[in-house]
Amino acid sequence: MTTDVNTAFAQEKAAQIEDLREEARTFQERIDRGEIAPIGGDRYRVLTGWDEGETFTVRRNTEGRIELILAQHGLDTTTGGAALYASTPAWHGLGAVIPGGTTDIDEVLKLARIDWEVNKQPVLYQWDDAIRDAADRYVTLRTDTGDALGTVGERYKVFQNRRVFKFLQDLVQRYDTVWESAGALRAGRKVFVTMRIPHSIVIDRGGLNDEIALYLAAINSHDGTSSAESVVTPWRIECGNTERFATRDAVHRWGIRHTKGGLSALEEARRTLGLTLDYAKAFEVEENQLVRTDLLIDDFHKMIDSLWTVDEDATDRQKSFAQQRHDELEGMFHEGARKLGRTAYAAERTITDFLDHRMGVVPRNLSEDLARAQRSLEGTNDDLKSKAHRRLLLLTQ
């Protein structure tokens, strides 16, 4: 069995679009269940699942029935087509696909529609019929369309798209690198490239054969809003959502400032990558220990109670909520155990899935969907995941 978040995302996306083509009654039921929420007009935001946070638009016929789902892939379409190259078809069916991928950087740049460069020009303004130069302010612009991408300072160094490819290639010292995906988002303001790391994590080899593929991705902005960064992640970037998920679920990441020496510190980057891969190998060993450890349902209950303690003076409402959470987790564990066995590994997968996709959030001043997205970006649940992992490991000794 292969755990591929990219496949799961595509399958859920296809199923979601198919579901939305049914009667309005079914669509309303999804709203009532809290899976999607209207955000104005015929636009909706997804609140659960792999594509949580995505927005989409529906078109209806004269009878009010849904005829077309327009998912918001976020890809640059400035030049007429979607700016995407991929080694496998993406869920949205857009972009140029070369089955199995290619090793040619220039071919990928062309197919991904990112074979353009970025220039930095002074910001000019008019005052008293004269054109003046804004001190230390520059605009970044695309050389193919002339479109402005952002405003930056004098020290800002443009990282050309091809140079980002070369950086990744140099980083892994593999000149037969197969590029998995590449493209541009937000009208070219952000560019990405992904390659697969040859060392996958395999859980229970010969049994479950649960393989977790890892990708090395570089994400570069041309608008001055963020540093470039490299991430090791289970996500292959092929749209705006997967770019967001790639950074959210990164095993490790390091930022690259847009300065003169930003892309030159390759040795430090290689060291960081090496540490990350060493961590992945150690994680694989620990996960295999969990697979080989049987877990009684009572032990799972104790795990839940230790992660979410309930005070003796808790209100009836708090106790009721805790019991609902307890029952939901138990049901998820039984369901997971049918595929993974009644093991510590199944327990960890249950807790992780609950924290990522099922646990409610307290919105405070944010809408629930934005609060959930913020929680993911800030790693709010990382401590709980780590605590569960450590306590389950104790059962293997």
C-alpha positions in Angstrom: 0.0 0.0 0.0 1.3 3.4 -0.9 0.5 6.5 1.1 0.5 9.2 -1.6 -1.2 12.4 -0.6 -1.1 13.6 -4.2 -3.3 10.6 -5.3 -5.6 11.0 -2.4 -6.0 14.7 -3.1 -6.8 14.0 -6.8 -9.3 11.2 -5.9 -11.1 13.4 -3.4 -11.1 16.3 -5.9 -12.7 14.1 -8.6 -15.3 12.7 -6.1 -16.0 16.2 -4.9 -16.7 17.6 -8.3 -18.9 14.6 -9.2 -20.8 15.0 -6.0 -21.4 18.7 -6.7 -23.0 17.8 -10.1 -25.9 16.1 -8.2 -29.2 17.7 -7.2 -29.2 20.9 -5.2 -30.5 18.9 -2.2 -27.2 16.9 -2.0 -25.2 20.1 -2.3 -27.2 21.7 0.5 -26.5 18.6 2.7 -22.8 19.1 2.2 -23.2 22.7 3.5 -25.3 21.5 6.4 -22.6 18.9 7.3 -20.0 21.7 7.4 -17.9 20.3 4.5 -18.3 23.5 2.4 -19.5 27.0 3.1 -20.9 29.8 0.9 -18.8 32.9 0.7 -20.9 35.0 -1.6 -22.7 34.6 -4.9 -22.0 31.1 -6.3 -18.6 30.9 -4.6 -17.8 28.4 -1.9 -14.9 27.4 0.3 -14.0 23.8 1.3 -13.8 23.3 5.0 -12.6 19.6 5.3 -10.5 17.1 3.5 -7.3 17.3 1.5 -8.3 20.5 -0.3 -9.4 22.3 2.9 -9.3 26.1 2.3 -9.8 26.0 -1.5 -12.5 28.1 -3.1 -14.6 27.2 -6.1 -17.4 28.6 -8.2 -20.5 26.8 -9.6 -22.5 27.7 -12.6 -26.2 26.9 -12.6 -28.8 26.5 -15.3 -32.1 28.4 -15.4 -33.7 25.9 -13.1 -31.0 26.5 -10.5 -29.3 23.2 -11.0 -25.5 23.0 -11.0 -24.0 22.4 -14.4 -20.3 23.3 -14.0 -17.7 23.3 -11.2 -14.9 25.8 -11.6 -12.2 24.9 -9.1 -9.6 27.6 -8.2 -6.3 26.0 -9.2 -4.4 29.3 -8.9 -2.1 28.6 -11.9 -0.9 31.5 -14.0 -2.9 31.8 -17.2 -1.3 35.1 -18.4 -0.1 33.7 -21.7 -3.3 31.9 -22.5 -2.7 28.4 -21.1 -2.1 27.1 -17.6 1.6 27.5 -16.5 2.2 24.0 -15.4 4.5 21.1 -16.4 3.9 17.7 -14.7 5.2 14.1 -15.0 1.7 12.8 -14.2 -1.7 14.4 -15.0 -3.0 16.8 -12.3 -6.5 16.6 -10.9 -7.6 19.7 -12.9 -6.4 18.2 -16.2 -4.4 21.4 -17.1 -0.8 21.9 -18.2 1.7 20.0 -20.2 2.3 16.4 -19.2 5.3 14.2 -20.1 4.7 10.7 -18.7 7.6 9.7 -16.5 9.0 13.2 -16.6 12.1 14.7 -18.2 15.6 15.7 -17.1 15.9 18.7 -19.4 15.7 22.0 -17.5 15.0 24.1 -20.6 12.3 21.8 -21.8 10.5 22.0 -18.5 10.8 25.8 -18.4 9.1 26.0 -21.8 6.4 23.5 -21.1 5.7 25.1 -17.7 5.4 28.5 -19.5 8.0 30.0 -17.1 10.9 30.4 -19.7 10.8 34.2 -19.0 13.0 36.3 -16.9 12.4 39.0 -14.3 13.9 42.5 -14.5 14.1 45.2 -11.8 13.2 48.7 -12.9 13.1 52.0 -10.9 9.7 53.1 -9.7 8.8 56.4 -11.3 6.1 58.9 -10.4 4.8 62.2 -11.8 4.9 65.4 -9.8 4.4 68.9 -11.2 4.6 67.7 -14.8 7.9 66.0 -14.1 8.8 62.3 -13.8 10.7 61.5 -10.6 12.6 58.4 -9.4 11.4 56.9 -6.1 14.5 56.4 -4.0 15.3 52.8 -3.2 12.1 51.5 -4.8 12.0 49.2 -7.8 9.3 47.2 -9.6 9.9 43.6 -10.7 8.4 42.8 -14.1 8.1 39.9 -16.5 10.2 40.2 -19.6 7.6 38.3 -21.8 4.6 40.4 -20.9 5.9 43.5 -19.1 3.5 42.9 -16.3 4.5 44.2 -12.9 4.9 41.6 -10.2 5.8 43.6 -7.1 7.7 46.4 -5.5 11.1 45.8 -3.9 14.1 47.6 -2.4 17.6 48.2 -3.9 19.2 45.2 -2.1 16.6 42.8 -3.5 18.2 40.2 -5.8 16.1 38.7 -8.5 16.3 34.9 -8.7 15.6 33.9 -12.3 13.4 30.8 -12.8 16.2 28.8 -14.5 18.6 29.6 -11.6 16.2 28.1 -9.1 16.1 24.8 -11.2 19.9 24.8 -11.2 20.0 25.4 -7.5 18.0 22.2 -6.8 20.0 20.2 -9.3 23.2 21.3 -7.7 21.8 20.7 -4.3 21.3 16.9 -4.8 24.3 16.6 -7.1 22.2 14.5 -9.5 22.4 15.6 -13.1 19.9 13.0 -14.3 17.3 14.5 -12.0 13.7 13.9 -13.2 11.6 17.0 -12.7 8.2 16.1 -11.3 6.4 19.4 -11.7 7.0 23.1 -12.3 4.8 26.1 -12.9 3.7 29.6 -11.8 1.0 30.9 -9.6 -0.7 34.3 -9.1 0.1 35.6 -12.6 3.8 34.7 -12.2 4.3 36.2 -8.8 5.2 32.8 -7.4 7.1 30.0 -9.2 7.7 26.5 -8.1 9.6 23.3 -9.1 9.5 19.9 -7.6 11.7 16.8 -7.9 11.3 13.4 -6.2 13.8 12.4 -3.6 15.0 8.8 -4.5 14.8 7.7 -0.8 11.2 7.0 0.1 10.0 6.0 3.5 8.6 2.4 3.5 6.5 1.2 6.5 6.3 -2.5 7.0 8.2 -3.6 3.9 6.7 -6.9 2.6 3.6 -6.4 4.7 1.6 -3.1 4.4 4.3 -1.8 2.1 3.1 1.7 3.1 5.4 3.9 1.0 5.6 7.6 1.7 7.3 9.5 -1.2 9.2 12.6 -0.4 9.8 15.6 -2.8 12.3 18.4 -2.8 10.6 21.6 -3.9 11.8 25.1 -4.4 9.2 27.9 -4.2 10.3 31.4 -5.3 8.4 34.7 -5.2 9.0 37.6 -7.6 6.9 40.2 -5.8 9.0 40.8 -2.7 6.4 39.5 -0.3 8.5 36.5 0.9 11.9 34.7 0.8 12.4 31.9 -1.6 12.4 28.5 0.2 13.2 24.9 -0.3 11.1 22.2 1.4 11.2 18.5 1.8 7.5 17.4 1.7 5.2 14.6 0.7 3.4 16.9 -1.7 4.1 17.3 -5.4 3.1 20.8 -6.3 0.7 21.2 -9.2 -1.7 24.0 -8.1 -2.2 26.7 -5.5 -3.6 24.2 -3.0 -0.7 21.7 -3.2 1.8 24.6 -3.0 0.1 25.6 0.3 0.0 22.0 1.5 3.7 21.4 0.5 4.8 24.2 2.9 2.3 23.3 5.6 3.4 19.6 5.7 7.1 20.1 5.1 9.4 17.7 6.9 12.0 20.4 6.8 12.4 23.8 5.2 15.0 26.5 4.8 14.5 30.0 3.6 16.7 31.7 1.0 16.8 35.5 1.2 16.7 37.5 -2.0 20.2 38.8 -1.6 23.4 38.6 -3.6 24.6 35.5 -1.9 21.2 33.9 -1.4 21.7 30.9 -3.7 25.4 30.5 -3.1 25.4 28.7 0.3 25.0 25.3 -1.3 27.1 23.4 1.3 24.9 24.6 4.2 21.8 23.6 2.1 23.3 20.2 1.4 24.0 19.7 5.1 20.5 20.6 6.0 19.1 18.3 3.4 21.3 15.5 4.7 20.1 16.0 8.2 16.5 15.9 6.9 17.1 12.6 5.1 18.8 11.2 8.2 15.7 12.2 10.2 13.4 10.5 7.6 15.4 7.3 8.0 15.1 7.4 11.7 11.4 8.2 11.4 11.0 5.1 9.2 12.6 2.9 11.8 10.3 4.2 14.5 7.2 3.8 12.4 8.1 0.2 11.7 8.4 -0.4 15.4 4.8 1.0 15.7 3.6 -1.4 13.0 5.0 -4.4 14.9 3.3 -3.4 18.2 -0.2 -4.6 18.9 -2.4 -2.2 20.7 -5.3 -3.1 23.0 -8.4 -0.8 22.7 -7.9 0.1 26.4 -4.4 1.3 25.6 -5.9 3.5 22.8 -8.4 4.9 25.3 -5.6 5.7 27.7 -3.7 7.5 24.9 -6.8 9.7 24.1 -7.3 10.5 27.8 -3.6 11.5 28.2 -3.7 13.8 25.2 -7.0 15.4 26.0 -7.4 15.6 29.8 -10.8 16.6 31.3 -10.8 18.4 34.6 -12.9 17.1 37.4 -14.7 20.4 37.6 -15.4 20.5 33.9 -18.9 21.6 32.8 -21.5 19.1 31.5 -21.0 20.7 28.1 -17.2 20.2 28.2 -17.7 16.6 29.3 -20.2 16.0 26.5 -17.8 17.4 24.0 -14.9 15.3 25.3 -17.1 12.2 25.0 -18.0 13.0 21.4 -14.3 13.4 20.6 -13.6 10.1 22.4 -16.3 8.3 20.4 -15.2 9.7 17.1 -11.5 8.8 17.7 -12.5 5.3 18.7 -14.6 4.9 15.5 -11.7 6.1 13.4 -9.3 3.7 15.1 -11.6 0.7 14.4 -12.0 1.8 10.8 -8.2 2.2 10.4 -7.5 -1.1 12.1 -9.3 -2.9 9.4 -6.6 -1.8 6.9 -3.6 -1.4 9.1 -4.2 -3.9 11.9 -4.9 -3.1 15.6 -1.4 -1.6 16.0 0.3 1.4 17.5 0.8 2.6 13.9 -2.9 2.6 13.2 -3.4 4.6 16.4 -0.9 7.2 15.3 -2.5 7.5 11.9 -5.9 7.9 13.6 -4.7 10.7 15.8 -2.8 12.5 13.0 -5.8 12.3 10.7 -8.2 13.6 13.4 -5.9 16.6 14.2 -5.4 17.5 10.5 -8.9 17.0 9.1 -11.5 16.3 11.7 -10.9 18.2 14.9 -13.1 21.3 15.3 -11.5 24.7 15.8 -12.5 27.7 18.0 -12.7 30.6 15.5 -12.4 33.5 17.9 -12.2 36.5 15.5 -11.8 34.4 12.4 -14.2 32.3 10.4 -13.9 28.6 11.1 -12.2 27.8 7.8 -9.7 30.6 8.2 -9.0 29.6 11.8 -8.4 26.0 10.6 -6.0 27.2 7.9 -4.1 29.4 10.4 -3.8 26.4 12.8 -2.2 24.3 10.1 0.2 27.1 9.1 1.2 27.8 12.6 1.7 24.1 13.4 -0.7 24.3 16.4 -1.1 20.6 16.6 2.5 19.6 16.2 3.1 19.2 19.9 0.1 16.8 20.2 1.4 14.8 17.3 4.9 14.5 18.8 3.5 13.7 22.2 1.4 10.8 20.7 4.4 9.5 18.7 6.6 9.5 21.8 4.0 7.7 24.0 3.3 5.1 21.4 7.0 4.4 21.0 7.1 3.7 24.8 4.7 0.8 24.1 7.2 -0.8 21.7 9.9 -1.2 24.3 
